[in-house]
Amino acid sequence: MGQDKTALRAAVRKARKALAQTADHAPFCKAINRALIEELGKRTGGAVATYMAMGSEVTLDDFHSFLLETSQWIAALPTITDRANGEMEFKAWQHPENLHVGQAGISEPPVDAPTVLPDIVVTPLLAFDANGGRLGQGGGFYDRALASLRQRKQITVIGAAFASQEVKRVPMEPHDATLDAVVTQHGLRYFAR
């Protein structure tokens, strides 16, 4: 199964990178941001974990601005706590200028920022399928973090992706975390459970 995932990662990464070079990239990201903001408007508040885009991932700048401007939601970002063991947690953030580059080369809140147990996790991904299968970068950070969160509370996991990242089937292993929903430029879609 590892070879299936490796080949799929390479193919989707290449296609996503090509999309990032087109005029569609920015309006698609804007549409995804709008859909996320609309979804939060239907809820009463809580904590939301999001991410800072790397490479050709969906950028969430408008969504981040919304989160940081409202008092209804606590914003959090992933923080690598143990790179060797693939451990990650979510820490609160309020000011983009306070972020620093962490162990995995991603922007993280300060080390002393409070740890958050989010109600909603918006996660990047390489591919997804109609059953909520999620293919990540391969480090297992999100799989472990989501499994830990789901043992502690009920959460909603939303994958942020372009519609072209949907595949017929993501090869899933028992430890792979699934999505509850995906948001693309076409809107937010929940998966049947």
N, CA, C and O of each residue as an XYZ file, in Angstrom:
772
protein
N       0.816     -1.199      0.000
C       0.000      0.000      0.000
C       0.862      1.266      0.000
O       0.447      2.299     -0.526
N       2.031      1.189      0.576
C       2.926      2.334      0.612
C       3.266      2.847     -0.771
O       3.346      4.056     -0.990
N       3.471      1.910     -1.726
C       3.788      2.317     -3.095
C       2.600      3.027     -3.733
O       2.771      4.000     -4.468
N       1.371      2.525     -3.442
C       0.168      3.184     -3.963
C       0.112      4.629     -3.491
O      -0.155      5.540     -4.275
N       0.366      4.832     -2.203
C       0.314      6.175     -1.634
C       1.421      7.058     -2.211
O       1.192      8.231     -2.510
N       2.606      6.500     -2.365
C       3.733      7.273     -2.889
C       3.439      7.756     -4.307
O       3.661      8.923     -4.629
N       2.942      6.861     -5.144
C       2.631      7.222     -6.531
C       1.502      8.248     -6.578
O       1.561      9.202     -7.355
N       0.473      8.056     -5.749
C      -0.648      8.986     -5.719
C      -0.195     10.364     -5.225
O      -0.594     11.389     -5.778
N       0.633     10.378     -4.191
C       1.157     11.659     -3.686
C       1.893     12.420     -4.794
O       1.677     13.618     -4.980
N       2.752     11.728     -5.516
C       3.534     12.373     -6.573
C       2.625     12.940     -7.659
O       2.829     14.065     -8.115
N       1.624     12.168     -8.074
C       0.729     12.609     -9.146
C      -0.110     13.812     -8.719
O      -0.247     14.778     -9.470
N      -0.671     13.749     -7.509
C      -1.535     14.842     -7.054
C      -0.711     16.093     -6.752
O      -1.142     17.209     -7.040
N       0.464     15.905     -6.178
C       1.340     17.042     -5.889
C       1.683     17.786     -7.200
O       1.676     19.016     -7.245
N       1.981     17.018     -8.254
C       2.322     17.611     -9.550
C       1.131     18.387    -10.128
O       1.296     19.497    -10.634
N      -0.066     17.797    -10.049
C      -1.264     18.454    -10.582
C      -1.605     19.708     -9.777
O      -1.993     20.728    -10.348
N      -1.461     19.633     -8.450
C      -1.771     20.793     -7.605
C      -0.780     21.924     -7.871
O      -1.153     23.097     -7.892
N       0.473     21.562     -8.071
C       1.502     22.564     -8.373
C       1.196     23.240     -9.709
O       1.373     24.451     -9.844
N       0.740     22.470    -10.690
C       0.386     23.043    -11.995
C      -0.798     24.002    -11.851
O      -0.814     25.059    -12.481
N      -1.783     23.645    -11.033
C      -2.938     24.518    -10.806
C      -2.513     25.830    -10.172
O      -3.063     26.885    -10.489
N      -1.540     25.770     -9.282
C      -1.063     26.976     -8.600
C      -0.456     27.984     -9.571
O      -0.341     29.164     -9.240
N      -0.068     27.538    -10.756
C       0.531     28.425    -11.763
C      -0.517     29.041    -12.680
O      -0.172     29.827    -13.563
N      -1.799     28.700    -12.490
C      -2.851     29.202    -13.381
C      -3.583     30.386    -12.755
O      -3.423     30.686    -11.571
N      -4.387     31.046    -13.580
C      -5.194     32.177    -13.111
C      -6.334     31.720    -12.212
O      -6.928     32.543    -11.515
N      -6.650     30.440    -12.211
C      -7.738     29.915    -11.377
C      -7.371     29.818     -9.904
O      -8.258     29.814     -9.050
N      -6.090     29.739     -9.591
C      -5.654     29.473     -8.222
C      -6.216     30.478     -7.221
O      -6.847     30.079     -6.243
N      -6.005     31.752     -7.442
C      -6.452     32.783     -6.481
C      -7.970     32.796     -6.309
O      -8.436     32.800     -5.170
N      -8.781     32.802     -7.402
C     -10.230     32.794     -7.181
C     -10.728     31.501     -6.524
O     -11.695     31.529     -5.763
N     -10.083     30.380     -6.809
C     -10.470     29.126     -6.147
C     -10.209     29.233     -4.649
O     -11.048     28.832     -3.842
N      -9.045     29.773     -4.273
C      -8.735     29.945     -2.842
C      -9.740     30.884     -2.189
O     -10.188     30.625     -1.072
N     -10.098     31.968     -2.865
C     -11.084     32.912     -2.326
C     -12.420     32.213     -2.073
O     -13.048     32.426     -1.036
N     -12.851     31.377     -3.024
C     -14.119     30.661     -2.878
C     -14.071     29.701     -1.686
O     -15.049     29.574     -0.950
N     -12.961     29.044     -1.502
C     -12.796     28.114     -0.374
C     -12.845     28.882      0.947
O     -13.480     28.437      1.903
N     -12.180     30.026      0.998
C     -12.212     30.865      2.194
C     -13.636     31.310      2.507
O     -14.059     31.254      3.662
N     -14.383     31.751      1.492
C     -15.780     32.185      1.695
C     -16.630     31.049      2.253
O     -17.435     31.258      3.160
N     -16.450     29.851      1.710
C     -17.244     28.699      2.169
C     -16.946     28.376      3.635
O     -17.857     28.034      4.389
N     -15.688     28.480      4.041
C     -15.333     28.232      5.441
C     -15.932     29.291      6.361
O     -16.440     28.970      7.436
N     -15.872     30.543      5.942
C     -16.456     31.625      6.742
C     -17.966     31.436      6.872
O     -18.525     31.627      7.952
N     -18.626     31.063      5.778
C     -20.074     30.810      5.814
C     -20.399     29.662      6.765
O     -21.388     29.728      7.496
N     -19.577     28.610      6.763
C     -19.811     27.464      7.652
C     -19.717     27.897      9.111
O     -20.545     27.494      9.928
N     -18.728     28.703      9.443
C     -18.600     29.151     10.831
C     -19.769     30.051     11.222
O     -20.158     30.087     12.389
N     -20.329     30.774     10.259
C     -21.483     31.619     10.527
C     -22.709     30.832     10.950
O     -23.628     31.394     11.546
N     -22.738     29.550     10.655
C     -23.865     28.680     11.036
C     -23.682     28.077     12.422
O     -24.570     27.389     12.925
N     -22.540     28.331     13.036
C     -22.213     27.716     14.328
C     -22.114     28.786     15.416
O     -22.051     29.981     15.129
N     -22.103     28.332     16.662
C     -22.148     29.271     17.781
C     -20.781     29.712     18.276
O     -20.710     30.622     19.102
N     -19.726     29.129     17.825
C     -18.395     29.515     18.280
C     -17.640     28.326     18.835
O     -18.155     27.208     18.872
N     -16.428     28.574     19.262
C     -15.563     27.512     19.780
C     -14.144     27.755     19.334
O     -13.713     28.899     19.187
N     -13.419     26.674     19.118
C     -12.022     26.762     18.703
C     -11.850     26.106     17.337
O     -12.401     25.036     17.075
N     -11.081     26.760     16.475
C     -10.827     26.271     15.122
C      -9.324     26.164     14.908
O      -8.592     27.139     15.079
N      -8.872     24.978     14.535
C      -7.480     24.790     14.138
C      -7.424     24.902     12.620
O      -8.222     24.291     11.909
N      -6.488     25.675     12.147
C      -6.302     25.855     10.722
C      -4.822     25.623     10.414
O      -4.125     25.016     11.227
N      -4.331     26.080      9.287
C      -2.924     25.855      8.944
C      -2.430     27.001      8.081
O      -3.218     27.729      7.477
N      -1.128     27.147      8.033
C      -0.492     28.102      7.126
C      -0.050     27.326      5.889
O       0.704     26.358      5.989
N      -0.520     27.755      4.739
C      -0.244     27.030      3.494
C       1.241     27.007      3.165
O       1.972     27.976      3.372
N       1.651     25.861      2.646
C       3.017     25.693      2.147
C       2.923     25.266      0.684
O       2.057     24.473      0.315
N       3.805     25.789     -0.128
C       3.833     25.388     -1.533
C       2.521     25.698     -2.222
O       2.063     26.840     -2.202
N       1.912     24.695     -2.832
C       0.691     24.896     -3.622
C      -0.585     24.547     -2.851
O      -1.645     24.389     -3.456
N      -0.493     24.427     -1.520
C      -1.694     24.165     -0.719
C      -2.674     25.337     -0.821
O      -2.291     26.454     -1.170
N      -3.927     25.066     -0.516
C      -4.940     26.114     -0.489
C      -4.549     27.153      0.559
O      -4.304     26.813      1.717
N      -4.490     28.418      0.149
C      -4.187     29.493      1.100
C      -5.476     29.940      1.771
O      -6.525     30.021      1.134
N      -5.385     30.229      3.070
C      -6.570     30.555      3.860
C      -6.481     31.953      4.465
O      -6.948     32.171      5.583
N      -5.894     32.888      3.752
C      -5.675     34.228      4.290
C      -6.956     34.928      4.730
O      -6.996     35.498      5.821
N      -8.002     34.899      3.906
C      -9.262     35.564      4.278
C      -9.902     34.875      5.483
O     -10.450     35.539      6.363
N      -9.832     33.577      5.519
C     -10.376     32.817      6.649
C      -9.615     33.172      7.927
O     -10.223     33.355      8.982
N      -8.308     33.269      7.836
C      -7.507     33.648      9.003
C      -7.872     35.048      9.481
O      -8.003     35.279     10.684
N      -8.036     35.975      8.556
C      -8.426     37.345      8.938
C      -9.758     37.322      9.679
O      -9.918     37.984     10.704
N     -10.700     36.565      9.161
C     -12.010     36.442      9.823
C     -11.846     35.899     11.241
O     -12.414     36.449     12.184
N     -11.080     34.833     11.394
C     -10.898     34.220     12.713
C     -10.255     35.189     13.706
O     -10.655     35.259     14.868
N      -9.261     35.928     13.237
C      -8.532     36.817     14.129
C      -9.306     38.097     14.460
O      -8.999     38.776     15.440
N     -10.305     38.421     13.645
C     -11.096     39.630     13.886
C     -12.328     39.377     14.736
O     -12.922     40.328     15.243
N     -12.729     38.131     14.905
C     -13.938     37.820     15.663
C     -13.579     37.337     17.061
O     -12.542     36.708     17.270
N     -14.441     37.637     17.998
C     -14.226     37.129     19.363
C     -14.985     35.828     19.584
O     -14.883     35.219     20.648
N     -15.741     35.407     18.586
C     -16.559     34.199     18.693
C     -15.726     32.921     18.590
O     -16.128     31.875     19.099
N     -14.587     33.004     17.943
C     -13.769     31.824     17.683
C     -12.354     31.990     18.211
O     -11.769     33.070     18.125
N     -11.818     30.919     18.752
C     -10.403     30.867     19.123
C      -9.673     30.224     17.952
O     -10.047     29.137     17.512
N      -8.646     30.878     17.448
C      -7.872     30.342     16.325
C      -6.666     29.583     16.851
O      -6.048     29.994     17.833
N      -6.335     28.486     16.204
C      -5.172     27.683     16.587
C      -4.449     27.217     15.332
O      -5.038     27.113     14.256
N      -3.167     26.940     15.493
C      -2.338     26.404     14.413
C      -1.605     25.166     14.909
O      -1.354     25.038     16.107
N      -1.255     24.248     14.002
C      -0.500     23.071     14.419
C       0.921     23.444     14.835
O       1.555     24.322     14.251
N       1.386     22.758     15.847
C       2.752     22.932     16.341
C       3.370     21.556     16.493
O       2.808     20.697     17.173
N       4.505     21.335     15.878
C       5.202     20.055     16.002
C       5.869     20.017     17.380
O       6.706     20.861     17.699
N       5.488     19.033     18.181
C       6.066     18.919     19.528
C       7.174     17.876     19.582
O       8.065     17.957     20.428
N       7.123     16.895     18.681
C       8.156     15.855     18.635
C       8.243     15.355     17.199
O       7.507     14.450     16.805
N       9.131     15.938     16.429
C       9.242     15.602     15.005
C       9.606     14.134     14.801
O       9.066     13.485     13.906
N      10.510     13.607     15.614
C      10.959     12.219     15.454
C       9.822     11.223     15.614
O       9.802     10.192     14.942
N       8.870     11.522     16.501
C       7.748     10.618     16.742
C       6.455     11.073     16.072
O       5.397     10.485     16.294
N       6.543     12.120     15.254
C       5.376     12.582     14.507
C       4.273     13.160     15.372
O       3.092     12.999     15.062
N       4.649     13.840     16.468
C       3.639     14.372     17.379
C       3.407     15.857     17.146
O       4.336     16.636     16.933
N       2.135     16.213     17.194
C       1.718     17.577     16.912
C       0.554     17.931     17.817
O      -0.253     17.069     18.166
N       0.464     19.200     18.199
C      -0.694     19.692     18.935
C      -1.078     21.039     18.340
O      -0.384     21.561     17.469
N      -2.177     21.592     18.812
C      -2.649     22.864     18.280
C      -2.520     23.928     19.358
O      -2.916     23.727     20.506
N      -1.952     25.073     18.962
C      -1.734     26.170     19.909
C      -2.456     27.426     19.420
O      -2.541     27.696     18.222
N      -2.968     28.178     20.385
C      -3.702     29.408     20.073
C      -2.790     30.440     19.423
O      -1.598     30.518     19.720
N      -3.378     31.226     18.532
C      -2.629     32.347     17.949
C      -3.582     33.513     17.729
O      -4.758     33.325     17.418
N      -3.051     34.721     17.898
C      -3.861     35.929     17.749
C      -3.220     36.953     16.820
O      -3.908     37.808     16.262
N      -1.915     36.867     16.658
C      -1.220     37.873     15.858
C      -0.255     37.189     14.890
O       0.668     36.504     15.330
N      -0.449     37.361     13.583
C       0.449     36.736     12.610
C       1.918     37.094     12.820
O       2.804     36.289     12.532
N       2.175     38.297     13.322
C       3.568     38.710     13.495
C       4.268     37.954     14.621
O       5.494     38.003     14.719
N       3.513     37.255     15.475
C       4.118     36.481     16.569
C       4.510     35.060     16.161
O       5.087     34.324     16.961
N       4.203     34.675     14.936
C       4.519     33.321     14.487
C       6.019     33.186     14.227
O       6.698     34.157     13.893
N       6.512     31.969     14.387
C       7.912     31.680     14.068
C       7.958     30.385     13.266
O       6.987     29.628     13.245
N       9.070     30.135     12.615
C       9.218     28.902     11.833
C       9.618     27.784     12.785
O      10.639     27.867     13.467
N       8.798     26.736     12.821
C       9.016     25.619     13.738
C       9.834     24.497     13.131
O      10.463     24.657     12.085
N       9.813     23.338     13.819
C      10.626     22.179     13.453
C      10.387     21.678     12.029
O      11.315     21.220     11.364
N       9.151     21.767     11.571
C       8.819     21.232     10.246
C       8.899     22.301      9.160
O       8.511     22.058      8.018
N       9.403     23.483      9.513
C       9.504     24.543      8.531
C       8.202     25.276      8.299
O       8.068     26.001      7.313
N       7.230     25.100      9.196
C       5.948     25.785      9.063
C       5.834     26.872     10.132
O       6.480     26.803     11.178
N       5.005     27.871      9.853
C       4.781     28.944     10.817
C       3.953     28.425     11.982
O       2.892     27.830     11.798
N       4.467     28.664     13.195
C       3.817     28.177     14.409
C       3.670     29.310     15.416
O       4.428     30.278     15.367
N       2.697     29.204     16.335
C       2.597     30.169     17.428
C       3.790     30.022     18.373
O       4.524     29.037     18.293
N       3.987     30.986     19.260
C       5.079     30.881     20.226
C       4.967     29.615     21.075
O       3.871     29.098     21.291
N       6.091     29.132     21.545
C       6.137     27.901     22.339
C       5.254     27.989     23.576
O       4.670     26.988     23.992
N       5.151     29.180     24.169
C       4.374     29.333     25.392
C       2.895     29.634     25.139
O       2.154     29.899     26.086
N       2.451     29.598     23.869
C       1.032     29.816     23.561
C       0.207     28.665     24.144
O       0.676     27.528     24.182
N      -1.017     28.954     24.598
C      -1.847     27.900     25.182
C      -2.191     26.805     24.168
O      -2.437     27.083     22.995
N      -2.202     25.563     24.644
C      -2.640     24.438     23.818
C      -4.163     24.468     23.737
O      -4.840     24.741     24.728
N      -4.695     24.185     22.551
C      -6.131     24.247     22.295
C      -6.620     22.867     21.854
O      -5.942     22.171     21.098
N      -7.802     22.482     22.335
C      -8.481     21.283     21.836
C      -9.597     21.778     20.916
O     -10.696     22.071     21.386
N      -9.331     21.873     19.620
C     -10.295     22.494     18.710
C     -11.575     21.696     18.525
O     -11.606     20.475     18.683
N     -12.633     22.430     18.185
C     -13.913     21.819     17.826
C     -13.936     21.500     16.339
O     -14.574     20.542     15.903
N     -13.231     22.318     15.570
C     -13.131     22.151     14.114
C     -11.653     22.162     13.749
O     -10.892     22.998     14.237
N     -11.252     21.235     12.892
C      -9.885     21.216     12.374
C      -9.964     21.321     10.852
O     -10.537     20.458     10.187
N      -9.386     22.381     10.318
C      -9.278     22.534      8.865
C      -7.878     22.068      8.499
O      -6.884     22.650      8.931
N      -7.811     21.017      7.701
C      -6.535     20.374      7.420
C      -6.163     20.446      5.933
O      -7.028     20.325      5.065
N      -4.890     20.641      5.653
C      -4.443     20.534      4.257
C      -4.400     19.060      3.870
O      -4.443     18.182      4.731
N      -4.315     18.800      2.590
C      -4.222     17.421      2.126
C      -3.734     17.389      0.691
O      -3.732     18.400     -0.011
N      -3.325     16.212      0.278
C      -2.930     16.028     -1.125
C      -4.086     15.472     -1.952
O      -4.278     15.873     -3.100
N      -4.858     14.544     -1.371
C      -5.975     13.951     -2.094
C      -7.065     13.563     -1.109
O      -6.817     13.351      0.078
N      -8.288     13.476     -1.644
C      -9.427     13.003     -0.848
C     -10.336     12.198     -1.753
O     -10.253     12.288     -2.978
N     -11.215     11.402     -1.133
C     -12.184     10.643     -1.922
C     -13.588     10.847     -1.370
O     -13.766     11.512     -0.349
N     -14.579     10.279     -2.039
C     -15.985     10.484     -1.693
C     -16.379      9.847     -0.366
O     -17.482     10.089      0.124
N     -15.508      9.045      0.223
C     -15.789      8.429      1.517
C     -15.115      9.163      2.673
O     -15.174      8.712      3.817
N     -14.479     10.287      2.376
C     -13.786     11.031      3.421
C     -12.359     10.578      3.631
O     -11.719     10.979      4.603
N     -11.851      9.751      2.738
C     -10.447      9.354      2.820
C      -9.562     10.565      2.588
O      -9.846     11.401      1.730
N      -8.488     10.653      3.358
C      -7.558     11.787      3.258
C      -6.139     11.270      3.059
O      -5.672     10.401      3.796
N      -5.462     11.815      2.055
C      -4.055     11.505      1.842
C      -3.256     12.747      2.177
O      -3.400     13.781      1.525
N      -2.409     12.646      3.199
C      -1.573     13.766      3.607
C      -0.173     13.635      3.037
O       0.053     12.899      2.076
N       0.763     14.354      3.636
C       2.141     14.377      3.156
C       2.899     13.088      3.466
O       3.921     12.807      2.840
N       2.410     12.306      4.421
C       3.063     11.029      4.704
C       3.740     10.947      6.056
O       4.232      9.883      6.430
N       3.778     12.044      6.801
C       4.433     12.024      8.110
C       3.559     11.497      9.232
O       4.068     11.116     10.286
N       2.248     11.470      9.021
C       1.324     10.962     10.033
C       1.004     11.932     11.157
O       0.331     11.558     12.118
N       1.475     13.178     11.057
C       1.245     14.153     12.124
C      -0.248     14.382     12.352
O      -0.724     14.316     13.485
N      -0.979     14.649     11.279
C      -2.421     14.877     11.419
C      -3.144     13.608     11.854
O      -4.065     13.679     12.667
N      -2.750     12.457     11.334
C      -3.411     11.206     11.721
C      -3.344     11.009     13.234
O      -4.353     10.704     13.869
N      -2.162     11.182     13.803
C      -1.996     11.002     15.246
C      -2.730     12.077     16.046
O      -3.394     11.778     17.038
N      -2.605     13.328     15.607
C      -3.253     14.425     16.330
C      -4.774     14.297     16.292
O      -5.438     14.531     17.302
N      -5.329     13.929     15.142
C      -6.781     13.789     15.026
C      -7.290     12.599     15.829
O      -8.353     12.675     16.446
N      -6.539     11.501     15.827
C      -6.935     10.335     16.629
C      -6.978     10.700     18.111
O      -7.903     10.311     18.825
N      -5.984     11.440     18.564
C      -5.941     11.859     19.965
C      -7.116     12.781     20.297
O      -7.756     12.623     21.336
N      -7.397     13.737     19.421
C      -8.518     14.650     19.648
C      -9.843     13.899     19.688
O     -10.682     14.149     20.554
N     -10.026     12.972     18.739
C     -11.297     12.236     18.671
C     -11.523     11.350     19.888
O     -12.666     11.004     20.186
N     -10.471     10.979     20.592
C     -10.627     10.223     21.834
C     -11.081     11.133     22.967
O     -11.664     10.661     23.943
N     -10.824     12.423     22.851
C     -11.120     13.361     23.926
C     -12.442     14.097     23.762
O     -13.086     14.457     24.748
N     -12.852     14.323     22.498
C     -14.063     15.102     22.262
C     -14.562     14.883     20.843
O     -13.876     14.296     20.006
N     -15.762     15.365     20.595
C     -16.301     15.303     19.239
C     -15.767     16.494     18.459
O     -15.886     17.637     18.899
N     -15.185     16.227     17.313
C     -14.638     17.284     16.472
C     -15.150     17.125     15.050
O     -15.643     16.064     14.668
N     -15.027     18.187     14.275
C     -15.345     18.161     12.852
C     -14.045     18.415     12.104
O     -13.389     19.436     12.313
N     -13.677     17.488     11.235
C     -12.441     17.612     10.455
C     -12.826     17.944      9.013
O     -13.516     17.176      8.343
N     -12.365     19.104      8.556
C     -12.675     19.589      7.211
C     -11.382     19.677      6.410
O     -10.459     20.394      6.796
N     -11.314     18.962      5.313
C     -10.162     19.051      4.423
C     -10.322     20.240      3.496
O     -11.413     20.477      2.977
N      -9.258     20.987      3.282
C      -9.266     22.120      2.346
C      -8.489     21.706      1.105
O      -7.303     21.388      1.179
N      -9.167     21.713     -0.032
C      -8.547     21.207     -1.261
C      -9.215     21.814     -2.482
O     -10.288     22.411     -2.390
N      -8.579     21.657     -3.601
C      -9.190     21.997     -4.878
C      -9.967     20.769     -5.352
O      -9.589     19.637     -5.049
N     -11.042     20.991     -6.089
C     -11.871     19.878     -6.551
C     -11.058     18.855     -7.337
O     -11.363     17.663     -7.302
N     -10.036     19.307     -8.039
C      -9.204     18.401     -8.845
C      -8.375     17.439     -7.988
O      -7.764     16.513     -8.521
N      -8.348     17.644     -6.678
C      -7.608     16.744     -5.790
C      -8.446     15.529     -5.373
O      -7.957     14.648     -4.666
N      -9.694     15.485     -5.807
C     -10.521     14.316     -5.497
C     -10.106     13.152     -6.393
O      -9.958     13.305     -7.606
N      -9.926     12.006     -5.782
C      -9.551     10.791     -6.506
C     -10.609      9.727     -6.262
O     -11.440      9.859     -5.363
N     -10.574      8.681     -7.063
C     -11.575      7.618     -6.927
C     -11.491      6.948     -5.562
O     -12.511      6.706     -4.916
N     -10.264      6.650     -5.127
C     -10.095      5.999     -3.827
C      -8.734      6.327     -3.253
O      -7.705      6.152     -3.905
N      -8.745      6.806     -2.022
C      -7.491      7.018     -1.298
C      -7.153      5.700     -0.613
O      -7.992      5.171      0.117
N      -5.959      5.150     -0.818
C      -5.579      3.917     -0.112
C      -5.471      4.209      1.387
O      -4.606      4.970      1.821
N      -6.356      3.594      2.166
C      -6.419      3.880      3.602
C      -5.881      2.700      4.407
O      -6.110      1.535      4.080
N      -5.164      3.043      5.465
C      -4.686      2.065      6.435
C      -5.412      2.327      7.753
O      -5.986      3.402      7.929
N      -5.400      1.363      8.689
C      -6.173      1.526      9.928
C      -5.855      2.805     10.708
O      -6.735      3.351     11.374
N      -4.626      3.284     10.636
C      -4.252      4.472     11.403
C      -4.593      5.786     10.702
O      -4.448      6.850     11.304
N      -5.039      5.740      9.456
C      -5.312      6.959      8.699
C      -6.602      7.629      9.175
O      -7.647      6.984      9.259
N      -6.523      8.908      9.481
C      -7.688      9.680      9.920
C      -8.538     10.067      8.711
O      -8.016     10.409      7.650
N      -9.847     10.009      8.890
C     -10.774     10.383      7.821
C     -11.283     11.812      8.032
O     -11.153     12.391      9.110
N     -11.855     12.345      6.980
C     -12.459     13.671      7.003
C     -13.954     13.550      7.279
O     -14.587     12.563      6.905
N     -14.506     14.560      7.935
C     -15.960     14.663      8.068
C     -16.543     15.429      6.895
O     -17.696     15.228      6.514
N     -15.724     16.317      6.326
C     -16.165     17.154      5.214
C     -14.958     17.610      4.428
O     -13.818     17.488      4.876
N     -15.228     18.138      3.248
C     -14.172     18.755      2.442
C     -14.717     20.072      1.917
O     -15.906     20.185      1.620
N     -13.853     21.062      1.803
C     -14.244     22.330      1.201
C     -13.362     22.543     -0.023
O     -12.135     22.505      0.061
N     -14.008     22.766     -1.154
C     -13.321     23.055     -2.412
C     -13.891     24.366     -2.952
O     -14.710     25.011     -2.297
N     -13.454     24.750     -4.141
C     -13.987     25.960     -4.761
C     -15.471     25.842     -5.070
O     -16.120     26.842     -5.374
N     -16.016     24.631     -4.996
C     -17.447     24.415     -5.242
C     -18.265     24.472     -3.965
O     -19.491     24.371     -4.023
N     -17.629     24.630     -2.820
C     -18.354     24.719     -1.557
C     -17.965     23.625     -0.590
O     -17.031     22.860     -0.830
N     -18.706     23.563      0.518
C     -18.421     22.593      1.569
C     -19.322     21.379      1.429
O     -20.526     21.519      1.214
N     -18.756     20.200      1.548
C     -19.505     18.951      1.363
C     -19.196     18.011      2.514
O     -18.037     17.680      2.765
N     -20.249     17.581      3.217
C     -20.088     16.607      4.290
C     -20.161     15.203      3.719
O     -20.870     14.962      2.741
N     -19.439     14.284      4.320
C     -19.453     12.885      3.884
C     -20.447     12.103      4.736
O     -20.589     12.358      5.931
N     -21.127     11.155      4.114
C     -22.082     10.310      4.839
C     -21.311      9.400      5.779
O     -20.259      8.874      5.412
N     -21.817      9.213      6.968
C     -21.194      8.313      7.946
C     -22.198      7.273      8.385
O     -21.879      6.414      9.207
